[in-house]
């Protein structure tokens, strides 16, 4: 390869010049580099197109100009979004010489969110969204009511195919946008109903009084979302499976300067912290100044109340942030005129003034609530006291684990078969169910970059246990030590010894349970491991099919039937693998561990509140919701051993 590159350079010396510089006009840049604008061209990017159009309608709702949005997926993969907002202005834009409709739909960074008077609060900030959708659509039609008249324009791959047409007077309101994503750009046009529905549900929670209707004509499904209580309803939904310390969530709403601060929180008798933050309805998954302000106010206000009412003794230390957040479910939502995010993905809010605004609003709201509800306040303080005692026990256990893992080579778990590679980016760890499969994996692996950690039995269900008990579990301690990055609030992904952690369990009920227990642990105590893209699930084959000397490994019943059908008439020796231990080292390497042939599923978090809710449902104390969940989703199970 290097030789060919050198030859190419020798053939064209000095070919690089001004002619090599390309200038991409209009929306051409979006089509050439779609990932820069929508993240990817897989199903996530497909969904992103829908979100961009719906976000514009939600911005109308935030401006008080819209209270209904309808999203429809049609059978031809087109999507229609209808709102009853103000409509895009149809007047001629003084700078572009085009109508406002065409300007917004075909020009990047054109919109009403940059100056005064258009939107006080908006989730879209760059004026890129709907024009990017237009550029990446095979075709798009927009129809809108503006100042009592109806207008329409059509586009193909971002270019208008007609002038803006005046269709005459109308008593309608708002904008109707219909588009079909471009098959030349996207890997798939199959929308995932549940993923989209969850996003629309979240939007409705964050914009109280907004009715969002979602229709899927492909499966004749329709769901409507409307929450008069807004984020208060959101917290109730998240906590509906838990035993709460106070029956009604605490709700705080204040306007500080030009920023609206809205917080809802509730304590339960569990151990997990479920706090989610939003800025202008954008899920700031990495937090930011608004979350910092909330946490500071929460810790200080609870400590002040406990001291003032002698619930903390003079010689008792103040509660830490961990103490006051155990068993807490909260939504922190701010709406501000000029949000500053720390990256293009808008994952973290950076406005410095927002920290003090949120801190003052939450402190005032909590003080008022505690004074008016002393019984609830006492329960919360008692919960914090119990958490503080458990934290001290967990700290001692954690220090033991960390101390043992500090001397890396000497105190790594004895059961760990480490790899020789020391660059984490090139190393991977297989967490394997059982000693038998672990033995095969150790013999079959590539020792240079593949490490093996076998687990004996099922690990502790951390959804039902405090951190100190979790840290006392032998198999969990072995994982923490092997990974080398700490645990819980002290987990540091920069210290990970492997950048690919692969869970490898049997394809049966026990294997699925062990996998769920591990995912629960990683989600609750090592979430950055998932968000950074380091966690995977191995896909071992379900069957071994042999036709003479010809060998096939297949991963589902459907695939097995397809192979048998394709090789009709030939006698097959069919072996169904009940467990990884039934494979010899060579088979395990060839089917499940060889990077050139294996199939890995990467674990991601599309929606953190929903993920938290599902783990609580599957692994928490309450049985009836789990039973309903299993009954509802039984038809979608791929492999089930009974």
Legacy VTK file of the C-alpha trace (Angstrom):
# vtk DataFile Version 3.0
C-alpha trace
ASCII
DATASET POLYDATA
POINTS 642 float
0.000 0.000 0.000
2.761 2.411 0.955
4.615 1.574 -2.292
1.527 2.305 -4.407
1.008 5.638 -2.639
4.627 6.579 -3.286
4.259 5.667 -6.962
1.154 7.857 -7.235
3.035 10.818 -5.749
5.907 10.334 -8.196
3.516 10.286 -11.145
1.952 13.650 -10.281
4.561 15.911 -8.638
3.232 19.317 -7.716
-0.335 18.398 -8.702
-1.683 20.123 -5.599
-2.650 23.680 -6.455
-5.477 26.169 -6.390
-7.522 23.908 -8.676
-7.477 21.284 -5.911
-9.464 23.538 -3.607
-13.175 22.808 -3.800
-15.819 25.339 -2.826
-19.085 23.690 -1.856
-22.052 25.960 -2.529
-25.409 26.005 -0.744
-26.565 22.656 0.573
-23.955 20.654 -1.342
-21.787 20.504 1.788
-24.602 18.799 3.693
-24.954 16.087 1.053
-21.196 15.550 0.832
-20.672 15.412 4.615
-24.038 14.489 6.169
-22.427 13.215 9.373
-21.319 16.760 10.255
-24.945 17.885 10.341
-26.991 14.907 11.547
-24.366 12.680 13.195
-24.646 9.573 10.995
-26.463 8.032 8.031
-27.773 5.000 9.912
-31.102 4.798 11.735
-29.976 7.433 14.234
-29.400 9.934 11.448
-32.732 8.940 9.919
-34.477 9.743 13.203
-32.498 12.971 13.469
-34.224 14.300 10.345
-37.589 13.851 12.051
-36.353 15.482 15.253
-35.078 18.553 13.386
-38.458 19.240 11.808
-40.372 18.540 15.019
-37.966 20.746 17.009
-38.997 23.722 14.859
-42.626 23.083 15.760
-41.744 22.706 19.451
-39.974 26.069 19.280
-43.292 27.555 18.161
-44.871 25.969 21.256
-42.147 27.429 23.485
-42.974 30.824 21.972
-46.615 30.314 22.972
-47.767 30.169 19.345
-48.522 26.437 19.006
-50.248 23.814 21.145
-50.629 20.886 18.706
-48.118 18.890 16.666
-48.892 15.776 14.619
-46.194 13.507 13.197
-47.164 10.823 10.659
-45.014 8.080 9.124
-46.496 7.006 5.779
-46.198 3.663 4.030
-43.771 5.067 1.412
-41.277 6.076 4.179
-42.248 9.746 3.930
-42.932 11.715 7.105
-45.375 14.574 7.638
-45.075 17.053 10.513
-48.008 19.432 11.094
-48.216 22.227 13.670
-50.652 25.041 14.357
-47.992 27.695 14.859
-47.418 30.988 13.068
-46.076 29.569 9.803
-42.796 30.515 8.109
-42.938 34.099 6.791
-43.669 34.174 3.050
-42.532 37.763 2.433
-39.485 38.474 0.279
-36.288 38.494 2.317
-34.410 41.789 1.756
-30.974 40.160 1.637
-31.616 36.981 -0.377
-34.303 38.340 -2.678
-36.211 35.081 -2.079
-39.277 34.385 0.028
-38.757 33.629 3.688
-39.884 30.058 2.995
-37.243 29.390 0.354
-34.571 31.211 2.375
-35.153 29.048 5.453
-35.430 25.816 3.460
-32.353 26.279 1.228
-29.866 28.425 3.150
-27.688 27.180 5.994
-27.711 29.394 9.088
-30.907 31.131 8.046
-33.652 31.399 10.636
-35.374 33.507 13.280
-33.213 32.314 16.180
-30.239 34.621 15.812
-31.663 38.065 16.561
-34.388 39.739 18.546
-38.095 39.241 18.036
-38.214 35.794 16.456
-37.808 33.338 19.323
-37.021 34.174 22.920
-36.268 30.493 23.558
-35.394 27.854 20.949
-33.852 24.387 20.841
-32.447 24.928 17.348
-29.620 27.453 17.520
-27.694 27.329 14.270
-30.371 27.696 11.585
-29.142 24.438 10.058
-31.875 21.930 10.952
-34.660 22.154 8.377
-32.341 23.135 5.507
-30.200 20.062 6.278
-33.342 17.911 6.239
-34.224 19.394 2.837
-30.738 18.689 1.487
-30.850 15.054 2.614
-34.375 14.352 1.346
-35.250 12.755 -1.958
-38.084 15.251 -2.024
-39.693 17.664 0.405
-42.924 19.658 0.282
-43.716 22.515 2.640
-47.152 24.063 2.982
-47.897 26.877 5.396
-50.501 29.357 6.431
-49.190 32.881 6.818
-51.259 36.028 7.360
-54.453 34.308 6.238
-53.066 32.842 3.004
-51.782 29.351 2.122
-48.368 28.911 0.437
-46.561 25.852 -0.954
-43.167 24.966 -2.389
-41.564 21.675 -3.506
-37.906 20.626 -3.474
-35.808 17.736 -4.752
-32.582 17.003 -2.857
-32.617 20.539 -1.478
-33.249 22.397 -4.727
-36.629 24.105 -5.313
-38.553 22.714 -8.286
-41.019 25.595 -8.350
-41.539 29.094 -7.102
-43.468 29.624 -3.879
-47.131 29.339 -4.888
-49.918 31.336 -3.283
-52.833 28.894 -2.984
-55.280 31.532 -1.815
-56.984 32.491 1.445
-57.176 30.017 4.340
-58.387 29.821 7.919
-55.661 27.299 8.761
-52.656 27.990 10.977
-49.124 26.642 11.006
-46.727 24.642 8.850
-46.996 21.232 7.193
-43.737 19.611 6.088
-43.588 16.291 4.229
-40.296 14.671 3.223
-38.808 11.317 2.310
-35.134 10.700 3.231
-32.797 10.175 0.289
-31.993 6.510 -0.342
-28.681 7.648 -1.859
-27.659 8.928 1.575
-29.234 6.682 4.213
-28.452 3.052 4.961
-32.049 2.363 5.999
-35.460 4.033 5.799
-37.004 1.869 8.517
-38.012 4.140 11.396
-38.193 2.671 14.902
-41.574 3.553 16.379
-40.635 3.120 20.038
-37.498 5.261 19.721
-39.393 8.106 18.087
-42.324 7.787 20.492
-40.012 8.048 23.497
-38.490 11.256 22.128
-41.925 12.790 21.512
-43.075 11.763 24.991
-40.056 13.547 26.447
-40.799 16.676 24.399
-44.373 16.719 25.718
-43.185 16.369 29.319
-40.841 19.325 28.872
-43.490 21.535 27.218
-46.570 21.325 29.419
-49.843 21.895 27.639
-48.489 20.720 24.264
-50.389 17.900 22.520
-48.144 15.707 20.355
-49.837 13.032 18.239
-47.709 10.327 16.625
-49.221 8.215 13.846
-47.547 5.255 12.134
-49.542 4.239 9.068
-47.206 1.284 8.451
-48.650 -0.572 11.447
-51.856 1.385 12.041
-50.597 2.763 15.374
-51.334 6.079 17.018
-50.189 7.560 20.336
-50.863 10.982 21.822
-48.780 12.714 24.484
-50.101 15.533 26.641
-48.926 16.395 30.154
-50.559 19.295 31.936
-48.117 18.750 34.799
-45.028 18.904 32.578
-41.871 17.734 34.347
-43.906 17.030 37.497
-45.622 14.302 35.481
-42.199 13.239 34.163
-40.887 12.556 37.682
-44.080 10.721 38.627
-43.635 8.489 35.585
-39.998 7.724 36.424
-40.849 6.963 40.058
-44.085 5.075 39.536
-42.469 1.705 40.328
-40.757 2.884 43.520
-41.704 3.392 47.146
-41.513 7.164 47.533
-40.707 9.004 50.767
-43.222 11.753 49.991
-46.318 11.208 47.830
-46.081 14.321 45.662
-42.891 15.450 43.887
-41.430 18.784 44.951
-41.960 21.310 42.154
-40.042 24.571 41.758
-40.532 27.170 39.032
-38.794 30.539 39.088
-37.753 33.156 36.568
-34.333 34.596 37.354
-33.324 37.372 34.994
-34.287 36.121 31.541
-33.934 32.446 32.493
-36.832 30.206 33.478
-35.796 27.518 35.966
-38.059 24.504 36.406
-37.225 21.599 38.732
-39.192 18.575 39.916
-37.724 16.077 42.382
-38.799 13.156 44.531
-37.026 10.823 46.946
-37.583 7.059 47.030
-36.250 4.246 49.202
-33.889 3.013 46.480
-30.168 3.631 46.109
-29.772 4.930 42.554
-29.608 8.593 41.572
-31.726 9.431 38.510
-31.204 13.116 37.685
-31.699 14.374 34.131
-31.043 17.893 32.887
-32.387 19.845 29.916
-31.679 23.235 28.369
-34.314 24.588 25.973
-35.695 21.028 25.801
-32.318 19.621 24.737
-31.209 16.659 26.848
-27.824 17.758 28.206
-26.532 14.255 28.886
-23.207 15.576 30.206
-24.874 18.091 32.498
-23.433 21.571 32.735
-23.842 24.726 34.784
-27.570 24.204 35.412
-26.952 20.751 36.902
-24.059 22.073 39.003
-26.291 24.827 40.384
-29.009 22.321 41.248
-26.636 19.975 43.061
-25.002 22.799 45.019
-28.365 24.172 46.168
-29.689 20.722 47.090
-26.673 19.837 49.241
-26.449 23.214 50.969
-30.190 23.567 51.650
-30.579 20.074 53.145
-27.503 20.589 55.347
-28.777 23.995 56.513
-32.209 22.579 57.347
-30.737 19.576 59.182
-28.466 21.844 61.281
-31.196 24.374 62.005
-33.560 21.650 63.233
-30.923 19.649 65.159
-31.254 16.641 62.857
-27.474 16.783 62.418
-25.504 16.810 65.655
-22.716 19.298 66.283
-19.992 16.698 65.840
-21.593 15.179 62.705
-20.010 16.030 59.375
-22.112 17.717 56.744
-23.858 15.543 54.175
-21.927 15.115 50.950
-23.453 15.457 47.513
-23.621 11.661 47.273
-25.556 11.494 50.543
-28.303 13.873 49.436
-28.665 12.332 45.966
-29.127 8.673 46.928
-32.649 7.600 45.983
-33.296 10.908 44.212
-35.233 11.273 40.973
-35.148 14.776 39.489
-35.643 16.736 36.300
-33.801 20.042 35.922
-35.015 22.137 33.001
-33.897 25.656 32.074
-35.083 27.870 29.243
-32.790 30.718 28.307
-32.344 33.165 25.452
-28.732 32.483 24.486
-27.619 28.985 25.513
-23.936 28.214 25.083
-23.129 24.540 24.667
-19.650 23.106 24.999
-19.852 21.091 21.785
-21.851 20.745 18.570
-23.732 17.803 20.114
-25.179 20.161 22.776
-24.442 17.598 25.486
-23.258 20.106 28.117
-24.473 23.608 28.976
-21.741 26.172 29.527
-23.483 29.445 30.482
-21.753 30.600 33.678
-24.616 32.791 34.873
-27.054 29.868 34.801
-25.329 28.144 37.711
-26.182 30.977 40.112
-29.668 31.375 38.646
-30.523 27.710 39.206
-28.822 27.642 42.598
-30.815 30.596 43.939
-34.130 29.335 42.506
-33.718 25.800 43.894
-32.488 26.961 47.307
-35.455 29.303 47.706
-37.942 26.686 46.511
-36.579 23.924 48.744
-36.487 26.152 51.845
-40.123 27.058 51.303
-41.126 23.426 50.791
-39.270 22.203 53.892
-40.840 24.902 56.063
-44.322 24.064 54.788
-43.828 20.266 54.871
-41.652 19.451 57.925
-42.672 15.764 57.980
-41.423 15.268 54.411
-38.265 17.251 55.170
-37.512 15.017 58.167
-37.930 11.850 56.059
-35.516 13.255 53.471
-32.919 14.132 56.121
-33.244 10.670 57.700
-32.681 9.150 54.259
-29.529 11.265 53.933
-28.301 10.117 57.370
-28.686 6.478 56.342
-26.926 7.243 53.048
-24.043 8.930 54.871
-23.470 5.849 57.061
-23.593 3.600 54.001
-21.216 5.940 52.134
-18.606 5.594 54.858
-18.891 1.811 54.703
-18.684 1.927 50.905
-15.660 4.224 51.073
-13.780 1.706 53.170
-14.739 -1.100 50.766
-13.837 1.040 47.752
-10.448 1.957 49.165
-9.745 -1.724 49.675
-10.602 -2.469 46.046
-8.617 0.486 44.712
-5.650 -0.261 46.956
-5.537 -3.812 45.653
-5.733 -2.674 42.037
-3.096 0.050 42.417
-0.211 -2.417 42.170
-1.343 -3.342 38.673
0.669 -6.391 37.728
0.888 -7.905 41.212
-2.707 -7.729 42.391
-4.821 -8.209 39.289
-7.428 -10.920 39.879
-5.912 -14.378 39.804
-8.624 -15.591 37.443
-7.781 -12.858 34.896
-5.785 -14.036 31.887
-4.353 -10.688 30.799
-3.079 -9.730 27.356
0.442 -8.558 26.545
-0.707 -5.330 24.847
-0.551 -2.297 27.159
-2.264 0.260 24.906
-5.935 0.343 26.062
-7.096 1.352 22.584
-5.725 -1.923 21.200
-6.814 -4.160 24.087
-10.071 -5.947 24.807
-11.458 -7.820 27.790
-13.902 -10.715 27.460
-16.104 -11.130 30.546
-17.128 -14.769 30.188
-19.868 -16.772 31.882
-18.479 -19.802 33.707
-15.102 -21.451 34.220
-15.629 -23.944 31.387
-16.222 -21.294 28.725
-13.510 -19.186 30.339
-11.042 -22.053 29.869
-11.923 -22.419 26.184
-11.688 -18.647 25.695
-8.265 -18.515 27.346
-6.958 -21.259 25.056
-8.580 -19.914 21.885
-7.867 -16.180 22.252
-5.159 -14.055 20.701
-2.986 -13.480 23.768
-1.500 -10.294 22.362
-4.630 -8.143 22.687
-7.394 -10.313 24.220
-7.794 -10.703 27.991
-10.247 -13.141 29.590
-12.083 -12.761 32.908
-14.387 -15.707 33.744
-17.203 -15.095 36.213
-18.531 -17.778 38.525
-22.314 -17.732 38.753
-24.564 -14.677 38.710
-23.303 -11.387 40.064
-25.209 -9.355 42.642
-28.293 -7.457 41.448
-27.013 -3.931 42.141
-30.474 -2.435 41.558
-31.441 -3.839 44.977
-28.173 -3.231 46.834
-26.207 -0.302 48.220
-22.710 0.440 47.021
-21.014 -0.996 50.112
-22.718 -4.371 49.609
-21.924 -4.260 45.889
-18.244 -3.636 46.625
-18.206 -6.650 48.936
-19.182 -9.009 46.105
-16.160 -11.021 44.949
-16.981 -11.200 41.225
-17.771 -7.476 41.043
-14.527 -6.626 42.842
-12.671 -8.741 40.277
-14.219 -6.744 37.405
-13.451 -3.390 39.037
-9.855 -4.392 39.656
-9.377 -5.787 36.155
-10.773 -2.652 34.491
-8.633 -0.387 36.687
-10.785 2.752 36.403
-12.529 2.869 39.788
-16.281 2.678 40.324
-19.323 4.878 40.911
-18.705 8.612 41.253
-14.949 7.935 41.133
-15.042 6.020 37.869
-12.513 7.525 35.431
-12.696 6.145 31.861
-9.243 7.592 31.124
-7.771 4.916 33.401
-9.458 1.956 31.712
-7.060 -0.843 30.854
-9.190 -1.947 27.887
-11.252 0.084 25.421
-13.358 -2.857 24.329
-15.167 -4.730 27.101
-17.110 -7.671 25.680
-19.781 -9.545 27.639
-19.896 -13.168 26.441
-22.674 -15.350 27.907
-24.652 -18.396 26.848
-27.634 -17.965 24.527
-30.126 -19.245 27.119
-32.227 -17.895 29.989
-29.381 -17.970 32.533
-27.047 -16.295 30.052
-29.600 -13.550 29.384
-30.048 -13.011 33.129
-26.302 -12.753 33.703
-26.023 -10.320 30.783
-28.805 -8.146 32.257
-27.158 -8.172 35.689
-23.877 -7.038 34.125
-25.575 -4.311 32.066
-27.335 -3.073 35.203
-23.996 -2.866 37.021
-22.271 -1.014 34.179
-25.191 1.409 33.735
-25.474 2.252 37.427
-21.779 2.362 38.374
-19.746 2.777 35.156
-22.046 4.664 32.793
-19.200 6.522 30.963
-17.973 3.100 29.853
-21.213 2.853 27.820
-21.442 6.472 26.664
-17.828 6.336 25.429
-18.659 3.292 23.307
-16.495 0.742 25.135
-19.105 -1.905 26.013
-20.101 -4.745 23.646
-22.064 -7.994 23.698
-20.647 -11.039 21.919
-22.939 -13.024 19.628
-22.038 -16.746 19.826
-23.667 -19.032 17.250
-26.790 -20.995 18.103
-26.193 -23.882 15.654
-23.365 -25.697 13.939
-24.419 -27.146 10.562
-22.104 -29.579 8.797
-22.652 -30.847 5.244
-19.789 -33.264 4.657
-16.695 -31.084 4.862
-18.723 -27.884 4.523
-19.342 -26.107 7.836
-21.787 -23.328 8.710
-22.255 -21.502 12.013
-25.645 -19.775 12.272
-26.938 -17.383 14.891
-30.727 -17.824 14.815
-33.435 -20.298 13.887
-34.338 -18.185 10.859
-30.745 -18.275 9.611
-30.605 -22.041 10.167
-33.791 -22.528 8.118
-32.385 -20.330 5.355
-29.156 -22.377 5.114
-31.080 -25.675 5.116
-33.388 -24.350 2.413
-30.466 -23.167 0.280
-28.722 -26.542 0.566
-31.924 -28.544 0.132
-31.479 -32.265 -0.230
-28.080 -32.454 1.390
-27.814 -34.355 4.643
-26.902 -32.083 7.527
-25.368 -32.795 10.905
-27.029 -30.201 13.149
-25.613 -29.319 16.563
-27.401 -26.825 18.793
-25.096 -25.104 21.266
-26.617 -24.938 24.728
-23.633 -23.067 26.083
-20.236 -21.605 25.274
-18.599 -24.475 27.164
-19.724 -26.895 24.421
-17.355 -25.234 21.945
-13.722 -26.183 21.807
-11.169 -23.328 21.790
-10.825 -23.340 17.996
-14.592 -23.091 17.470
-14.959 -20.317 20.040
-12.175 -18.333 18.368
-13.508 -18.817 14.874
-17.132 -17.985 15.656
-17.096 -15.488 18.501
-13.616 -14.061 19.108
-11.919 -13.713 15.715
-12.172 -9.979 14.841
-12.440 -10.775 11.141
-15.506 -13.023 11.565
-17.224 -12.309 14.875
-20.379 -10.274 15.416
-20.428 -7.777 18.280
-23.344 -5.640 19.425
-22.306 -2.269 20.814
-24.230 -1.162 23.895
-25.512 2.412 23.633
-27.898 4.638 25.576
-30.388 6.326 23.271
-32.436 7.756 26.123
-31.064 7.778 29.675
-34.395 8.333 31.499
-35.982 5.449 29.597
-32.954 3.208 30.238
-33.117 3.965 33.965
-36.826 3.182 34.003
-36.345 -0.144 32.204
-33.561 -1.281 34.553
-35.777 -0.409 37.522
-38.624 -2.366 35.922
-36.526 -5.436 35.102
-34.309 -5.571 38.174
-36.161 -3.672 40.907
-38.360 -4.887 43.752
-41.796 -4.488 42.127
-43.000 -7.657 40.356
-46.273 -6.653 38.576
-44.644 -4.056 36.244
-41.955 -6.586 35.321
-44.626 -9.187 34.518
-46.483 -6.704 32.305
-43.230 -5.739 30.556
-42.381 -9.374 29.791
-45.887 -10.114 28.531
-45.853 -7.015 26.333
-42.482 -7.743 24.729
-42.607 -11.551 24.612
-43.364 -11.563 20.892
-40.179 -9.644 20.084
-37.820 -12.067 21.877
-35.318 -13.552 19.426
-33.988 -16.541 21.352
-35.678 -18.162 24.337
-34.637 -21.398 26.036
-37.191 -23.058 28.290
LINES 1 643
642 0 1 2 3 4 5 6 7 8 9 10 11 12 13 14 15 16 17 18 19 20 21 22 23 24 25 26 27 28 29 30 31 32 33 34 35 36 37 38 39 40 41 42 43 44 45 46 47 48 49 50 51 52 53 54 55 56 57 58 59 60 61 62 63 64 65 66 67 68 69 70 71 72 73 74 75 76 77 78 79 80 81 82 83 84 85 86 87 88 89 90 91 92 93 94 95 96 97 98 99 100 101 102 103 104 105 106 107 108 109 110 111 112 113 114 115 116 117 118 119 120 121 122 123 124 125 126 127 128 129 130 131 132 133 134 135 136 137 138 139 140 141 142 143 144 145 146 147 148 149 150 151 152 153 154 155 156 157 158 159 160 161 162 163 164 165 166 167 168 169 170 171 172 173 174 175 176 177 178 179 180 181 182 183 184 185 186 187 188 189 190 191 192 193 194 195 196 197 198 199 200 201 202 203 204 205 206 207 208 209 210 211 212 213 214 215 216 217 218 219 220 221 222 223 224 225 226 227 228 229 230 231 232 233 234 235 236 237 238 239 240 241 242 243 244 245 246 247 248 249 250 251 252 253 254 255 256 257 258 259 260 261 262 263 264 265 266 267 268 269 270 271 272 273 274 275 276 277 278 279 280 281 282 283 284 285 286 287 288 289 290 291 292 293 294 295 296 297 298 299 300 301 302 303 304 305 306 307 308 309 310 311 312 313 314 315 316 317 318 319 320 321 322 323 324 325 326 327 328 329 330 331 332 333 334 335 336 337 338 339 340 341 342 343 344 345 346 347 348 349 350 351 352 353 354 355 356 357 358 359 360 361 362 363 364 365 366 367 368 369 370 371 372 373 374 375 376 377 378 379 380 381 382 383 384 385 386 387 388 389 390 391 392 393 394 395 396 397 398 399 400 401 402 403 404 405 406 407 408 409 410 411 412 413 414 415 416 417 418 419 420 421 422 423 424 425 426 427 428 429 430 431 432 433 434 435 436 437 438 439 440 441 442 443 444 445 446 447 448 449 450 451 452 453 454 455 456 457 458 459 460 461 462 463 464 465 466 467 468 469 470 471 472 473 474 475 476 477 478 479 480 481 482 483 484 485 486 487 488 489 490 491 492 493 494 495 496 497 498 499 500 501 502 503 504 505 506 507 508 509 510 511 512 513 514 515 516 517 518 519 520 521 522 523 524 525 526 527 528 529 530 531 532 533 534 535 536 537 538 539 540 541 542 543 544 545 546 547 548 549 550 551 552 553 554 555 556 557 558 559 560 561 562 563 564 565 566 567 568 569 570 571 572 573 574 575 576 577 578 579 580 581 582 583 584 585 586 587 588 589 590 591 592 593 594 595 596 597 598 599 600 601 602 603 604 605 606 607 608 609 610 611 612 613 614 615 616 617 618 619 620 621 622 623 624 625 626 627 628 629 630 631 632 633 634 635 636 637 638 639 640 641
